[in-house]
């Protein structure tokens, strides 16, 4: 998924980045309400920032693999 236009303000002035605050760059600790446990999403996070209004959005690149790990 790519954010080409901000869903909040409609701007196309979008910057793509990654999570640099986690222990390993690009790693996010995700807690599923359905699974009641933590899942590590390693190196598979894209973050988009609207440079017009500051809206921030995260996307998981390997979403289908992550979805299989979440028990419903």
VEXZAKE-415270 format. One record per atom (N, C-alpha, C): x, y, z; residue in one letter. Coordinates in pm, whole numbers, plus 50000, padded with zeros to 5 digits. Each point is the difference from the previous one (the first is absolute). Last residue first. Layout:
N
XYZa ...
//
This chain:
72
491494839851498x 498695006450024x 499074990750069x 505665008949932x 498904990450011x 498725007450030x 504835013349755x 498965004850093x 498844990349999x 503744995449705x 500454997450138x 498965004050104x 499455008249527x 499924985650026x 500394996550143x 500435044849840x 498594996550020x 499834985150032x 504255017249877x 499645003950135x 498574995750032x 501564993749561x 500704990950092x 499615003050145x 498325028849668x 499394986749987x 500664989950093x 501805045049972x 498714999150068x 499404985949994x 504545024949907x 499704985749994x 498674996950069x 501515045249980x 500284994849866x 499614985449987x 497865039450316x 500794987950013x 500194994249860x 499055053150182x 499574988649918x 500954988450025x 498345052350226x 500884988349997x 499404989449908x 499635057750073x 499344987349976x 501024988949985x 498945056450154x 500984989149994x 499254986949983x 499425058649950x 499354986950012x 501044989149977x 500625049349965x 500614991950104x 499354986450022x 499285038049663x 499225000850125x 500574991550114x 502325006349569x 499125011550004x 499305001250137x 502924964049851x 500805011850032x 499175012850001x 499014945950100x 499545011149917x 500775012450043x 501554947450042x 499735012450072x 499565010749901x 500694942050057x 499815011649913x 499595012050085x 502554948050044x 499305011050067x 499945011749903x 500824942750015x 500175012449925x 499195010650074x 502154948650134x 499115011350026x 500385011849910x 502134954850083x 498934999949901x 499015011550018x 503924981850273x 500455006149876x 498935001449894x 498474971050395x 501405003849978x 500255005649861x 496154990950382x 499935002749857x 501375005649963x 497834969150425x 501045009149953x 499895001349849x 496274988650402x 500584995549874x 501055010249959x 497084984550483x 500775009349919x 500514993349873x 495284987850272x 501454998450012x 500685010149908x 495174988850025x 500425002550138x 501504997550019x 496744997549604x 500944989650038x 500485001350143x 496885031349803x 499474986749973x 500924989150054x 501255045850017x 498934997650097x 499434986049983x 505115014749875x 498694997349942x 498974997750110x 504915026749957x 499194991750089x 498594998749943x 505385012849828x 498575001349976x 499244990550091x 505045025049918x 499364990350086x 498505002249990x 504125011349639x 498895005150079x 499424988550082x 504635015949679x 499324989850080x 498915006650083x 503255023149715x 498974993649921x 499254989150075x 504675011350188x 499325009049908x 499014992249914x 501244985650491x 500544997049868x 499225008349900x 498935009050436x 501354994350021x 500714996649870x 496375038549960x 499964986350051x 501424994850018x 498935042749802x 500035000350146x 499974986150062x 499615015049523x 501395000150045x 500115000550152x 496514988249551x 500055001550144x 501454999350045x 498785018249505x 499954987650076x 500095003150148x 498305027049503x 501084997550094x 499854986650067x 498095039049593x 500014986150044x 501194997950092x 496735044849847x 501354994750021x 499884985650049x 496745038249708x 500124988850093x 501444995350008x 496485035949773x 501345002350052x 500264990050113x 495855007349759x 500844989649941x 501465001850041x 494895014050237x 501295004049946x 500724988149938x 495645001350247x 500044998849854x 501325003849936x 498344996250484x 499945013349937x 500064999749847x 499624958950274x 499495010550088x 499835013349926x 501944959449811x 498564998350018x 499365010950087x 504455002449664x 499614999950141x 498484998550013x 502974980149592x 499245012050036x 499564998850144x 502664966549815x 500345010349902x 499315013250029x 501534951350243x 499145011650022x 500465011049906x 500314944349968x 500725012649992x 499015011350023x 500604942350059x 499165011850000x 500885012350000x 
//
